[in-house]
Amino acid sequence: DAMVIQNPRYQVTQFGKPVTLSCSQTLNHNVMYWYQQKSSQAPKLLFHYYDKDFNNEADTPDNFQSRRPNTSFCFLDIRSPGLGDAAMYLCATSSELSTNSPLHFGNGTRLTVT
Amino acid sequence: AQKITQTQPGMFVQEKEAVTLDCTYDTSDPSYGLFWYKQPSSGEMIFLIYQGSYDQQNATEGRYSLNFQKARKSANLVISASQLGDSAMYFCAMREKAGNTPLVFGKGTRLSVIA
């Protein structure tokens, strides 16, 4: 089945130690997103790629970066994780940015910062 | 200003009964889409149903239906014949056309189905 796959499912990193989360898709969608979801909160968009065009949300900290080397893969890099960055990170895709394109999510990566 | 409002932090429903989860939204864009997602405790976000602002009919998908009242800016999710597996967080979300804006989520409603 076509899907969005996130690895790893659980990630533990140390305070200040760079960490990379990965996402791959077999849907061949143009758009890939990264959301951060803290406990008992709504998902918050960090950034998205439309093809190779990167779009950063205004309030996304500089500590968060992303790479999309090809259509299928997208990475989230946290350069110096703080305790406040512990969260579920959700990758999603959509075929277009149009209003009727639902987002398809991966299972998420739960990040713990020690 | 909050664009999506879900006023019910938690809801309980008896198995096999119907339940309505409330969602109101705020936009001045005439073209927008409304979505409902289910998030079980395992964490994945599952797309349930979509309603476009120009759609004349309320959307339905199996046991899920969307009660769309455009003048009131509400898009309530109705789940019929609740099952134990329906216990999860439910998020209402909206995407506006202007500026290719991203999907914005409400704070969610935690639904618990009781046997």
Interface residues (C-beta under 8 A of the other chain):
Chain A: Y33 Q41 A42 P43 L45 H48 Y50 E57 M88 L90 A92 L97 S98 T99 N100 S101 P102 L103 H104 F105 G106 N107 G108 R110
Chain B: S31 Y32 G33 F35 Y37 S42 G43 E44 M45 I46 F47 Y50 G52 S53 F91 R95 E96 K97 N100 P102 L103 V104 F105 G106 K107 G108
